[in-house]
Amino acid sequence: MCGIVGAVSTRNIVPILVQGLQRLEYRGYDSCGVAVHAASRHAPHRGAGLQRARSTARVAELLQQVQAEHIDGATGIAHTRWATHGAPAQHNAHPHFSHGRGHAGATAGSARDAAGRAGDAQGKAGDAQGKAGDAQGKAGDAEGRVALVHNGIIENHEELSAALQASGYLFTSQTDTEVIAHLIDSHYSGDLLAAVQASVVQLHGAYAIAVMHKDEPHRVVGACAGSPLVLGVGKNGAEHFLASDAMALAGVTDQIVYLQEGDLADLQPGRYAIAGKTQGGASQPLTPAQRPVCTVQAHSGAVELGPYRHYMQKEIFEQPRVIADTLEGLEDITPALFDGAHPHQARAAAQVFAEIDSVLILACGSSYYSGCTAKYWLEAIAGIPTQVEVASEYRYRTSVPNPRSLVVAISQSGETADTLAALRHAQSLDMQHRLTICNVATSTMVRECPLAYITRAGVEIGVASTKAFTTQLAGLFLLTLALARSKGRLSQEQEAAHLQAMRHLPKALQAVLALEPQLISWAQDFARMENALFLGRGLHYPIALEGALKLKEISYIHAEAYPAGELKHGPLALVTSAMPVVTVAPNDALLEKLKSNMQEVRARAGTLYVLADADTCIESSAGLHVIRMPGHGGPLSPLLHVVPLQLLAYHTACVRGTDVDKPRNLAKSVTVE
């Protein structure tokens, strides 16, 4: 979601800030901005205060604006915003300024805020007013006292806003973030770190912030709680950086410090200091904290598209390779596969697997559907009772904790706010056996789980997950086999057969990808529709859910998925000739039941689009379109059947002309609740 980059240096830092934002673009955003301290570069001809540029366009346009306005400085902060409080408009974009109590610049900003509010209600015309208002408010921008960027959500912002307005602060946006800027200004008396410390104890919710003050031109202060923030140590210690993700600093530094919950970071040229969370509030002296410096080889995210039209298409076609990478070196099934994050605990997984009697899976979105698929595997193959919870719901309901349950958190980024919160909630309930399936080895989730399996999907830029989803399934199948072996439910013959099937996956996926031309033909039909229904049974019901999610995410077609046996319990009322019905039809024990469900659709003049194994005896006819899968994957069939659904969604979106890689209203890494 939102991205933060900050820096203190002795050189012009603007190119690094903008480059960092570009590396975070894959997360999704609707506005962006940069602020620098002009005095940090000794540029008196432009004044000695804070300068900023903000845009509701892409980072490339922000760079043009920065260059046109000759904004540069050695101290700065930058941000990409995904709107939560306030519409995606220039006056709501970060960085936010505080001009002090009742300042004239804030008054001017308040006037343009009124125009912006009216504009938000009236649509594009109002956004134009907001942009014009920002242009008129440049003088106010230059007079800012505090500049701040923020990831997260401040839950008590209304209460704080009321108190700050009563003391004379004027607000220029509808965001919760501006509250923090004014709060820090209200506490400032010459020491920015002390002001930030006094402010954060008043915040309820999640935050990662980077802050500058006009009176301290060579200083940036950061703080985090409930939202990730990293500190980058520059070469020779001459410059230092803050970022919400180490990827933003790729190519700038590989020396990364992962800030912990409640940490404050004080960055100045030639030095940095970290203070841990104070227990007694703002009045207590700061406690210096030592955090290890890790060498992180972060990918820059500057991935070439090659012959592909979009990153999503490229990532779909990368699946054979990334599955091979994820399974590389796999010789046998052993619990030690899940010791990767903590090699000093070489026998930890074996001990945990012997002790647990159930599994609790926590995840969101596509990761939740991968967990739902794993439930079928875990119960059928390993014989372990398994519960799958939507992370955002689990933490807020009264549940019955089981200390002998293995808590499995699934996340592509390892920073998903709801999943992290659910994981911590489970830990608070004395559920200490924690494992993560994650694609980022340096993520918060991996650091907080004693056990982990790191998938090797590589950087996934498209917002709609494809290769990350299938590598999660591969990791979860390995977990199933490792637990089955630990519980004495996996013979050597069965293990060998499963390993052979997994090694065959890359080749099988290549054969599935060859079906793309047939799916392009289906997409021509789907692009004319506004609704679609997806059906699956058993192990393939979660795959139907994932297929419906992909279609709605990137084509904006309303899609639902149901277990096929549920048709007659309600969804059948929706079936008409205008409602295409996609059916996942592997040759398994439920095939004959599924064929009966398909007849129910045909009897209502519904049009079926069926992904059928070669030996299912389902033939194309009027109102029945069949694509033959290359072969039956057995228990691993979900990894094969999901790929055509990804391609169908992709090509439907292409026909409809949507922004495939950056669908509206969505973000790649959901770091707010």
C-alpha positions as CSV (number, residue, x, y, z in Angstrom):
1,M,0.0,0.0,0.0
2,C,1.4,3.4,1.0
3,G,5.2,3.8,0.6
4,I,7.7,5.9,2.5
5,V,11.2,7.0,1.6
6,G,13.2,9.5,3.6
7,A,16.9,10.5,3.7
8,V,19.5,12.7,5.2
9,S,22.7,13.3,3.2
10,T,25.1,15.9,2.0
11,R,24.1,15.6,-1.6
12,N,20.8,16.3,-3.5
13,I,18.6,13.5,-2.3
14,V,15.6,14.1,-4.5
15,P,16.6,11.5,-7.2
16,I,16.9,8.8,-4.6
17,L,13.6,9.7,-3.0
18,V,11.8,9.6,-6.4
19,Q,13.6,6.4,-7.4
20,G,12.5,4.8,-4.1
21,L,8.9,5.7,-4.8
22,Q,9.2,4.2,-8.3
23,R,10.4,0.9,-6.7
24,L,7.3,0.9,-4.5
25,E,4.8,1.7,-7.3
26,Y,3.9,-2.0,-7.6
27,R,2.1,-1.7,-4.2
28,G,-0.6,0.6,-5.7
29,Y,-1.2,4.2,-5.0
30,D,-3.4,7.2,-6.0
31,S,-1.2,10.2,-5.2
32,C,2.4,10.9,-4.4
33,G,4.6,13.6,-3.1
34,V,8.0,14.8,-2.0
35,A,9.3,17.4,0.5
36,V,12.8,18.7,1.1
37,H,14.5,21.2,3.3
38,A,15.9,23.9,1.1
39,A,18.5,25.0,3.7
40,S,20.0,21.5,3.8
41,R,21.6,22.4,0.4
42,H,22.5,26.0,1.4
43,A,20.2,27.5,-1.2
44,P,19.2,30.8,0.2
45,H,17.9,32.1,-3.2
46,R,14.9,29.8,-2.7
47,G,14.4,30.5,0.9
48,A,15.5,28.3,3.8
49,G,12.2,26.5,4.5
50,L,10.4,23.3,3.5
51,Q,9.5,22.8,-0.1
52,R,7.2,20.2,-1.5
53,A,5.5,18.9,-4.7
54,R,2.4,16.6,-4.8
55,S,0.6,14.9,-7.6
56,T,-2.4,12.7,-8.2
57,A,-0.6,11.3,-11.3
58,R,2.2,8.8,-11.5
59,V,5.6,9.2,-9.9
60,A,7.1,9.9,-13.3
61,E,4.9,13.1,-13.5
62,L,5.9,14.0,-9.9
63,L,9.5,13.9,-11.1
64,Q,8.8,16.3,-13.9
65,Q,7.1,18.6,-11.5
66,V,10.0,18.5,-9.1
67,Q,12.4,19.2,-11.9
68,A,10.3,22.1,-13.3
69,E,10.1,23.7,-9.9
70,H,13.8,23.1,-9.2
71,I,13.2,21.4,-5.9
72,D,16.3,19.8,-4.4
73,G,17.8,19.3,-1.0
74,A,20.0,17.0,1.1
75,T,17.2,16.2,3.6
76,G,13.8,15.0,2.4
77,I,10.9,12.7,2.6
78,A,8.6,11.2,0.0
79,H,5.4,9.1,-0.2
80,T,3.0,7.2,-2.3
81,R,-0.6,7.3,-0.9
82,W,-3.5,4.8,-1.1
83,A,-6.5,6.8,0.0
84,T,-8.2,5.8,3.3
85,H,-9.3,9.1,4.8
86,G,-10.2,11.7,2.2
87,A,-10.5,11.3,-1.6
88,P,-7.5,10.8,-3.9
89,A,-6.9,14.5,-4.4
90,Q,-3.8,16.8,-4.3
91,H,-4.7,18.5,-1.0
92,N,-4.9,15.0,0.6
93,A,-1.6,13.8,-0.8
94,H,1.5,13.5,1.4
95,P,3.8,15.0,2.6
96,H,1.5,17.1,4.9
97,F,2.7,20.3,6.5
98,S,1.8,22.0,9.7
99,H,2.1,25.8,9.5
100,G,1.6,26.4,13.2
101,R,-1.4,27.8,15.1
102,G,-3.5,30.1,12.9
103,H,-0.8,30.7,10.3
104,A,-1.7,32.6,7.2
105,G,-0.5,29.8,5.0
106,A,-2.8,27.4,6.8
107,T,-5.7,29.8,6.3
108,A,-5.0,29.9,2.5
109,G,-4.8,26.1,2.6
110,S,-8.1,26.0,4.5
111,A,-9.8,28.0,1.7
112,R,-8.5,25.6,-0.9
113,D,-9.5,22.7,1.3
114,A,-13.1,24.0,1.2
115,A,-12.9,24.1,-2.6
116,G,-11.4,20.6,-2.6
117,R,-14.2,19.2,-0.4
118,A,-16.8,20.6,-2.7
119,G,-14.8,19.2,-5.6
120,D,-14.7,15.7,-4.1
121,A,-18.4,15.7,-4.0
122,Q,-18.7,17.0,-7.6
123,G,-16.0,14.7,-9.1
124,K,-13.4,15.7,-11.7
125,A,-14.3,19.4,-11.7
126,G,-13.6,19.5,-7.9
127,D,-10.3,17.8,-8.3
128,A,-9.3,20.5,-10.8
129,Q,-10.2,23.0,-8.1
130,G,-8.1,21.2,-5.6
131,K,-5.1,21.3,-8.0
132,A,-5.6,25.0,-8.6
133,G,-5.9,25.6,-4.9
134,D,-2.6,23.8,-4.4
135,A,-1.0,26.0,-7.0
136,Q,-2.3,29.1,-5.2
137,G,-1.1,27.8,-1.8
138,K,2.6,27.5,-2.8
139,A,3.5,30.3,-0.5
140,G,1.8,28.5,2.4
141,D,3.7,25.4,1.5
142,A,7.0,27.2,1.7
143,E,6.2,28.4,5.2
144,G,5.6,25.0,6.7
145,R,7.1,24.2,10.0
146,V,6.6,20.4,10.1
147,A,6.6,18.1,7.1
148,L,5.4,14.5,7.6
149,V,4.6,11.3,5.7
150,H,2.6,8.5,7.2
151,N,1.5,4.9,6.6
152,G,-1.3,3.4,8.7
153,I,-4.5,4.7,10.2
154,I,-4.9,6.9,13.3
155,E,-8.1,5.7,15.0
156,N,-8.5,8.6,17.4
157,H,-7.8,11.3,14.8
158,E,-11.2,13.0,15.2
159,E,-10.7,13.5,19.0
160,L,-7.1,14.8,18.4
161,S,-8.3,17.0,15.5
162,A,-11.0,18.6,17.6
163,A,-8.5,19.5,20.4
164,L,-5.9,20.8,17.9
165,Q,-8.5,23.0,16.1
166,A,-9.6,24.4,19.5
167,S,-6.0,25.4,20.1
168,G,-5.8,27.3,16.8
169,Y,-4.6,24.7,14.2
170,L,-6.2,24.9,10.8
171,F,-6.6,21.8,8.7
172,T,-6.1,21.7,4.9
173,S,-7.1,18.0,4.2
174,Q,-9.5,15.3,5.2
175,T,-6.8,12.9,6.2
176,D,-6.0,11.4,9.6
177,T,-2.3,12.0,8.8
178,E,-2.5,15.8,9.2
179,V,-3.4,15.4,12.8
180,I,0.1,13.9,13.5
181,A,1.9,16.9,11.8
182,H,0.0,19.4,13.9
183,L,0.4,17.3,17.0
184,I,4.2,17.2,16.6
185,D,4.2,21.0,15.9
186,S,2.3,21.5,19.1
187,H,4.9,19.6,21.1
188,Y,8.0,21.1,19.4
189,S,10.3,23.2,21.5
190,G,13.6,22.9,19.7
191,D,14.1,19.1,19.6
192,L,12.2,17.1,16.9
193,L,12.9,13.7,18.4
194,A,11.3,14.8,21.7
195,A,8.3,16.3,19.9
196,V,7.8,13.0,18.0
197,Q,8.1,11.0,21.3
198,A,5.6,13.2,23.0
199,S,3.2,12.9,20.0
200,V,3.2,9.2,19.3
201,V,2.1,8.3,22.8
202,Q,-1.2,10.1,22.0
203,L,-1.8,8.1,18.9
204,H,-4.2,5.1,18.8
205,G,-3.9,2.9,15.7
206,A,-1.1,2.0,13.3
207,Y,1.6,4.3,12.0
208,A,5.0,4.5,10.3
209,I,6.1,8.1,10.0
210,A,9.0,10.2,8.7
211,V,9.2,13.8,9.9
212,M,11.2,17.0,9.2
213,H,11.2,20.4,10.9
214,K,12.1,23.7,9.3
215,D,14.4,24.6,12.3
216,E,16.5,21.4,11.9
217,P,17.5,21.2,8.2
218,H,19.8,18.1,8.6
219,R,17.5,15.8,10.5
220,V,14.7,13.3,9.8
221,V,12.9,11.4,12.6
222,G,11.0,8.2,12.1
223,A,8.7,6.2,14.3
224,C,6.6,3.0,13.9
225,A,4.0,0.9,15.6
226,G,1.8,-1.5,13.7
227,S,3.2,-0.6,10.4
228,P,6.7,-1.5,9.1
229,L,9.6,0.9,8.8
230,V,13.3,0.2,8.0
231,L,16.4,2.2,8.4
232,G,19.1,2.1,5.7
233,V,22.7,2.7,6.7
234,G,24.5,4.6,3.9
235,K,28.0,4.0,2.7
236,N,30.7,5.3,5.1
237,G,27.9,6.4,7.5
238,A,27.7,9.7,5.6
239,E,24.0,9.4,4.8
240,H,21.0,7.4,6.2
241,F,17.6,6.5,5.0
242,L,14.1,5.5,6.1
243,A,11.7,3.4,4.0
244,S,8.6,1.3,4.4
245,D,10.3,-1.5,2.5
246,A,13.9,-2.4,2.0
247,M,13.1,-2.7,-1.8
248,A,12.8,1.1,-1.9
249,L,16.5,1.4,-1.0
250,A,17.8,-1.3,-3.4
251,G,20.9,0.0,-5.2
252,V,21.3,2.7,-2.5
253,T,22.3,0.6,0.4
254,D,22.1,-3.1,1.4
255,Q,22.7,-2.4,5.1
256,I,19.2,-2.5,6.7
257,V,18.0,-2.1,10.2
258,Y,14.5,-3.4,10.9
259,L,12.8,-1.1,13.4
260,Q,10.7,-2.9,16.1
261,E,7.3,-2.0,17.4
262,G,7.4,1.4,19.1
263,D,10.9,2.3,17.9
264,L,12.0,5.9,17.1
265,A,14.8,6.6,14.7
266,D,16.9,9.8,14.6
267,L,18.7,10.3,11.4
268,Q,21.4,12.9,10.8
269,P,24.4,13.0,8.4
270,G,27.1,10.8,9.9
271,R,25.0,9.3,12.6
272,Y,21.8,7.6,13.5
273,A,20.3,6.6,16.8
274,I,17.3,4.3,17.7
275,A,15.2,4.5,20.9
276,G,13.0,1.7,22.0
277,K,9.4,2.1,23.1
278,T,9.0,4.0,26.3
279,Q,6.8,2.4,28.9
280,G,6.1,5.5,30.9
281,G,5.0,7.9,28.2
282,A,6.4,11.1,26.9
283,S,7.8,12.2,30.2
284,Q,10.2,9.3,30.4
285,P,13.7,9.6,29.0
286,L,14.4,7.8,25.8
287,T,16.0,4.4,26.1
288,P,18.7,3.8,23.5
289,A,18.1,0.5,21.6
290,Q,20.6,-1.6,19.7
291,R,19.1,-3.2,16.5
292,P,21.1,-5.5,14.3
293,V,22.2,-4.3,10.9
294,C,21.3,-6.9,8.2
295,T,22.8,-7.2,4.8
296,V,19.8,-7.4,2.5
297,Q,20.1,-8.1,-1.3
298,A,16.7,-6.5,-2.2
299,H,15.5,-6.7,-5.7
300,S,15.0,-3.3,-7.2
301,G,11.7,-4.2,-8.8
302,A,12.9,-2.7,-12.1
303,V,11.8,-5.9,-13.9
304,E,11.7,-5.8,-17.7
305,L,8.4,-6.7,-19.4
306,G,10.1,-8.5,-22.3
307,P,7.6,-9.7,-24.8
308,Y,4.6,-9.4,-22.5
309,R,1.9,-6.8,-22.6
310,H,1.6,-6.4,-18.8
311,Y,3.4,-7.6,-15.7
312,M,0.4,-9.8,-14.8
313,Q,0.8,-11.7,-18.0
314,K,4.5,-12.0,-17.5
315,E,4.0,-13.3,-13.9
316,I,1.4,-15.9,-15.1
317,F,3.9,-17.3,-17.6
318,E,6.7,-17.3,-14.9
319,Q,4.8,-19.9,-12.8
320,P,6.6,-23.0,-14.2
321,R,10.0,-21.4,-13.3
322,V,9.0,-20.0,-9.9
323,I,7.5,-23.4,-8.9
324,A,10.7,-25.0,-9.9
325,D,12.6,-22.4,-7.9
326,T,10.4,-23.0,-4.8
327,L,11.0,-26.7,-5.0
328,E,14.7,-26.5,-5.9
329,G,16.8,-29.0,-4.0
330,L,13.8,-30.9,-2.6
331,E,15.1,-34.4,-2.0
332,D,12.7,-35.7,0.7
333,I,9.8,-34.5,2.9
334,T,11.1,-33.4,6.3
335,P,10.0,-30.9,9.0
336,A,13.4,-29.3,8.6
337,L,12.1,-27.7,5.5
338,F,10.3,-25.2,7.8
339,D,13.4,-24.3,9.9
340,G,14.7,-22.0,7.2
341,A,14.1,-18.7,9.0
342,H,15.8,-19.8,12.2
343,P,18.6,-22.3,11.4
344,H,19.8,-22.2,15.0
345,Q,16.6,-24.0,15.8
346,A,17.4,-27.0,13.6
347,R,15.0,-29.3,15.3
348,A,12.3,-26.8,16.1
349,A,9.8,-27.8,13.4
350,A,10.2,-31.5,14.2
351,Q,9.4,-30.9,17.8
352,V,6.5,-28.6,17.1
353,F,5.0,-31.0,14.5
354,A,5.1,-33.8,17.0
355,E,3.2,-31.7,19.6
356,I,0.4,-30.1,17.6
357,D,-3.0,-31.7,17.1
358,S,-4.6,-29.1,14.8
359,V,-3.9,-26.3,12.4
360,L,-5.3,-22.7,12.3
361,I,-4.6,-20.8,9.1
362,L,-4.8,-17.0,9.0
363,A,-4.8,-15.1,5.8
364,C,-6.6,-12.5,3.6
365,G,-7.6,-12.3,-0.1
366,S,-5.9,-14.8,-2.4
367,S,-3.8,-16.1,0.5
368,Y,-7.0,-17.0,2.3
369,Y,-8.1,-19.1,-0.7
370,S,-4.7,-20.9,-0.7
371,G,-5.4,-21.7,2.9
372,C,-8.8,-23.0,2.1
373,T,-7.3,-25.3,-0.5
374,A,-4.7,-26.5,2.1
375,K,-7.5,-27.4,4.5
376,Y,-8.6,-30.2,2.1
377,W,-5.0,-31.4,1.9
378,L,-4.3,-31.3,5.6
379,E,-7.4,-33.1,6.6
380,A,-7.3,-35.7,3.8
381,I,-3.6,-36.5,3.7
382,A,-2.3,-35.5,7.1
383,G,-5.5,-36.3,9.1
384,I,-5.2,-33.0,11.0
385,P,-8.3,-30.9,11.9
386,T,-7.8,-27.5,10.2
387,Q,-9.6,-24.2,10.5
388,V,-9.1,-21.4,8.1
389,E,-9.9,-17.8,9.3
390,V,-10.2,-14.5,7.5
391,A,-7.5,-12.6,9.4
392,S,-9.5,-9.4,9.7
393,E,-12.4,-11.3,11.3
394,Y,-10.5,-13.6,13.6
395,R,-8.9,-11.0,15.8
396,Y,-12.2,-9.4,16.6
397,R,-14.3,-12.4,17.5
398,T,-14.3,-14.6,20.6
399,S,-12.6,-17.8,19.7
400,V,-11.6,-21.0,21.5
401,P,-7.8,-21.0,21.5
402,N,-5.9,-24.3,21.4
403,P,-2.3,-24.0,22.6
404,R,-1.6,-27.2,20.7
405,S,-2.6,-25.8,17.4
406,L,-0.1,-24.8,14.7
407,V,-0.9,-21.2,13.6
408,V,-0.1,-20.8,10.0
409,A,0.0,-17.2,8.6
410,I,0.1,-16.8,4.8
411,S,1.1,-13.6,3.1
412,Q,2.9,-12.7,-0.1
413,S,4.5,-9.6,1.4
414,G,4.7,-10.6,5.0
415,E,3.5,-7.1,5.9
416,T,-0.3,-7.6,5.6
417,A,-1.6,-5.6,8.5
418,D,-4.7,-7.8,9.2
419,T,-2.7,-11.0,9.1
420,L,0.0,-9.7,11.3
421,A,-2.6,-8.5,13.8
422,A,-4.3,-11.8,13.8
423,L,-1.0,-13.6,14.3
424,R,-0.2,-11.5,17.3
425,H,-3.7,-12.0,18.6
426,A,-3.3,-15.8,18.4
427,Q,0.0,-15.4,20.3
428,S,-1.7,-13.4,23.0
429,L,-4.1,-16.4,23.4
430,D,-1.1,-18.6,24.3
431,M,-0.9,-20.1,20.8
432,Q,2.9,-20.2,20.5
433,H,3.4,-22.6,17.6
434,R,3.6,-20.2,14.7
435,L,4.7,-20.7,11.1
436,T,4.5,-18.5,8.0
437,I,4.3,-19.3,4.3
438,C,5.7,-16.1,2.8
439,N,7.5,-14.7,-0.2
440,V,9.7,-12.2,1.5
441,A,12.4,-13.6,3.8
442,T,13.1,-10.2,5.5
443,S,9.5,-9.4,6.2
444,T,7.9,-8.7,9.6
445,M,5.9,-11.9,9.5
446,V,9.0,-14.1,8.9
447,R,10.8,-12.3,11.8
448,E,7.8,-12.9,14.1
449,C,7.3,-16.6,13.3
450,P,9.7,-19.2,14.7
451,L,9.1,-21.4,11.7
452,A,8.8,-20.4,8.0
453,Y,8.7,-21.6,4.5
454,I,10.0,-19.0,2.0
455,T,8.5,-19.3,-1.4
456,R,10.5,-18.1,-4.3
457,A,8.0,-16.3,-6.5
458,G,10.3,-13.3,-6.9
459,V,9.0,-9.8,-7.1
460,E,5.3,-9.8,-8.0
461,I,4.4,-6.4,-9.5
462,G,0.9,-6.9,-10.7
463,V,-1.6,-6.2,-8.0
464,A,-3.6,-9.3,-8.7
465,S,-1.7,-12.2,-7.3
466,T,-0.8,-15.1,-9.6
467,K,2.6,-16.6,-9.2
468,A,2.6,-15.8,-5.5
469,F,-0.6,-17.7,-5.1
470,T,0.6,-20.9,-6.8
471,T,3.9,-20.9,-4.9
472,Q,1.9,-20.6,-1.7
473,L,0.0,-23.7,-2.7
474,A,3.3,-25.5,-3.3
475,G,4.5,-24.5,0.1
476,L,1.3,-25.6,1.8
477,F,1.3,-28.9,0.0
478,L,4.9,-29.5,1.3
479,L,3.6,-28.5,4.8
480,T,0.8,-31.1,4.4
481,L,3.3,-33.8,3.5
482,A,5.7,-32.9,6.3
483,L,2.9,-33.0,8.9
484,A,1.6,-36.3,7.4
485,R,5.1,-37.8,7.8
486,S,5.4,-36.5,11.3
487,K,2.1,-38.1,12.3
488,G,3.0,-41.4,10.6
489,R,0.4,-41.1,7.9
490,L,2.8,-41.0,4.9
491,S,4.5,-44.1,3.6
492,Q,7.7,-44.1,1.7
493,E,5.8,-45.1,-1.5
494,Q,3.3,-42.2,-1.0
495,E,6.0,-39.7,-0.3
496,A,7.9,-40.8,-3.5
497,A,4.7,-40.5,-5.6
498,H,4.0,-37.0,-4.2
499,L,7.5,-35.8,-4.8
500,Q,7.4,-37.1,-8.4
501,A,4.1,-35.2,-8.9
502,M,5.6,-32.0,-7.5
503,R,8.7,-32.3,-9.7
504,H,6.4,-32.7,-12.7
505,L,4.5,-29.5,-11.9
506,P,6.7,-27.1,-14.0
507,K,6.2,-29.2,-17.1
508,A,2.5,-29.6,-16.4
509,L,2.1,-25.8,-16.0
510,Q,3.8,-25.2,-19.3
511,A,1.2,-27.4,-21.0
512,V,-1.6,-25.5,-19.3
513,L,-0.2,-22.2,-20.5
514,A,-0.4,-23.5,-24.0
515,L,-4.2,-23.2,-23.7
516,E,-3.9,-19.4,-23.8
517,P,-5.4,-19.0,-27.3
518,Q,-8.6,-20.8,-26.3
519,L,-8.9,-18.6,-23.2
520,I,-8.6,-15.5,-25.4
521,S,-11.6,-16.7,-27.3
522,W,-13.6,-17.1,-24.0
523,A,-12.5,-13.6,-22.9
524,Q,-14.2,-12.1,-26.0
525,D,-17.5,-13.4,-24.6
526,F,-16.8,-12.5,-21.0
527,A,-15.9,-8.9,-21.8
528,R,-19.5,-8.2,-22.9
529,M,-20.9,-9.5,-19.6
530,E,-21.4,-7.7,-16.2
531,N,-21.8,-10.8,-14.1
532,A,-20.3,-14.3,-13.9
533,L,-20.7,-17.3,-11.7
534,F,-17.8,-19.8,-10.8
535,L,-18.5,-23.3,-9.6
536,G,-16.2,-25.9,-8.1
537,R,-16.5,-28.9,-5.8
538,G,-14.3,-30.2,-3.0
539,L,-10.7,-29.3,-3.4
540,H,-11.5,-27.0,-6.4
541,Y,-14.1,-24.8,-4.7
542,P,-11.4,-22.5,-3.3
543,I,-10.0,-22.4,-6.9
544,A,-13.4,-21.2,-8.1
545,L,-13.3,-18.5,-5.4
546,E,-9.8,-17.4,-6.6
547,G,-11.0,-17.4,-10.2
548,A,-13.9,-15.1,-9.4
549,L,-11.7,-12.8,-7.4
550,K,-9.3,-12.4,-10.3
551,L,-12.1,-11.6,-12.7
552,K,-13.6,-8.9,-10.4
553,E,-10.2,-7.4,-9.5
554,I,-9.0,-6.5,-12.9
555,S,-12.0,-6.6,-15.3
556,Y,-14.5,-5.0,-12.8
557,I,-17.1,-7.7,-13.7
558,H,-19.1,-8.8,-10.8
559,A,-18.3,-12.4,-10.1
560,E,-19.2,-14.9,-7.4
561,A,-18.1,-18.4,-6.7
562,Y,-20.1,-21.3,-5.0
563,P,-19.7,-24.9,-4.3
564,A,-21.6,-26.4,-7.2
565,G,-23.9,-28.4,-4.9
566,E,-25.2,-25.1,-3.5
567,L,-26.7,-24.0,-6.8
568,K,-30.2,-25.1,-6.0
569,H,-30.0,-23.4,-2.6
570,G,-30.1,-19.9,-4.1
571,P,-27.6,-19.0,-6.8
572,L,-29.6,-20.9,-9.5
573,A,-32.1,-17.9,-9.4
574,L,-29.4,-15.8,-11.1
575,V,-28.7,-18.1,-14.0
576,T,-29.8,-16.8,-17.4
577,S,-28.3,-16.6,-20.8
578,A,-26.6,-13.4,-19.7
579,M,-24.8,-15.2,-16.8
580,P,-21.8,-17.2,-17.9
581,V,-21.0,-20.1,-15.5
582,V,-17.4,-21.2,-15.3
583,T,-17.0,-24.7,-14.0
584,V,-13.8,-26.4,-12.8
585,A,-14.3,-30.1,-13.7
586,P,-11.4,-32.4,-12.8
587,N,-11.8,-36.1,-13.0
588,D,-12.2,-36.8,-9.3
589,A,-14.7,-38.5,-7.0
590,L,-17.2,-35.6,-7.3
591,L,-17.2,-35.5,-11.1
592,E,-20.6,-37.2,-11.6
593,K,-22.2,-34.9,-8.9
594,L,-20.7,-31.9,-10.8
595,K,-22.2,-33.1,-14.1
596,S,-25.6,-33.0,-12.5
597,N,-25.0,-29.5,-11.3
598,M,-24.0,-28.5,-14.8
599,Q,-27.3,-29.9,-16.1
600,E,-29.2,-27.7,-13.7
601,V,-27.5,-24.7,-15.4
602,R,-28.3,-25.9,-18.9
603,A,-31.9,-26.4,-18.0
604,R,-32.1,-22.7,-17.1
605,A,-30.6,-21.6,-20.5
606,G,-27.3,-20.8,-18.8
607,T,-24.1,-20.9,-20.7
608,L,-21.3,-23.1,-19.4
609,Y,-17.6,-22.6,-19.7
610,V,-15.9,-25.8,-18.5
611,L,-12.3,-26.6,-17.6
612,A,-12.4,-30.4,-17.9
613,D,-9.8,-33.1,-17.6
614,A,-9.3,-35.1,-20.8
615,D,-11.1,-38.2,-19.5
616,T,-14.2,-36.5,-18.1
617,C,-16.4,-37.3,-21.1
618,I,-17.7,-33.7,-21.2
619,E,-18.1,-32.5,-24.8
620,S,-18.7,-29.1,-26.3
621,S,-22.2,-28.4,-27.6
622,A,-24.7,-25.5,-27.8
623,G,-24.3,-23.5,-24.6
624,L,-21.5,-25.7,-23.4
625,H,-17.9,-24.6,-24.1
626,V,-15.1,-27.0,-23.0
627,I,-11.4,-26.5,-22.7
628,R,-9.5,-29.8,-22.2
629,M,-6.8,-29.7,-19.5
630,P,-3.6,-31.5,-20.5
631,G,-3.8,-34.1,-17.7
632,H,-5.2,-34.8,-14.2
633,G,-3.0,-33.4,-11.4
634,G,-4.4,-35.5,-8.6
635,P,-4.1,-33.7,-5.3
636,L,-2.0,-31.0,-7.1
637,S,-4.8,-30.3,-9.6
638,P,-5.6,-26.9,-8.0
639,L,-2.2,-25.5,-9.1
640,L,-3.1,-26.5,-12.7
641,H,-6.7,-25.4,-12.8
642,V,-6.1,-22.0,-11.4
643,V,-3.9,-20.9,-14.3
644,P,-6.6,-20.9,-17.0
645,L,-8.7,-18.8,-14.6
646,Q,-5.9,-16.3,-14.3
647,L,-5.6,-16.2,-18.1
648,L,-9.3,-15.8,-18.5
649,A,-9.4,-12.8,-16.1
650,Y,-6.3,-11.3,-17.7
651,H,-7.5,-11.4,-21.3
652,T,-11.1,-10.3,-20.3
653,A,-9.5,-7.2,-18.7
654,C,-7.4,-6.6,-21.8
655,V,-10.5,-6.6,-24.0
656,R,-12.3,-4.2,-21.7
657,G,-9.3,-1.9,-21.6
658,T,-8.8,-1.7,-17.8
659,D,-5.5,-1.0,-16.0
660,V,-4.5,-4.6,-15.5
661,D,-1.4,-4.2,-13.3
662,K,-2.9,-1.4,-11.2
663,P,-6.6,-2.0,-10.8
664,R,-8.7,0.9,-9.4
665,N,-9.1,1.1,-5.6
666,L,-6.7,-1.8,-4.9
667,A,-3.1,-2.0,-3.5
668,K,-0.5,-4.7,-3.7
669,S,0.6,-4.8,0.0
670,V,-2.3,-4.0,2.3
671,T,-0.5,-2.5,5.3
672,V,-3.5,-0.8,6.9
673,E,-6.5,-2.4,8.5
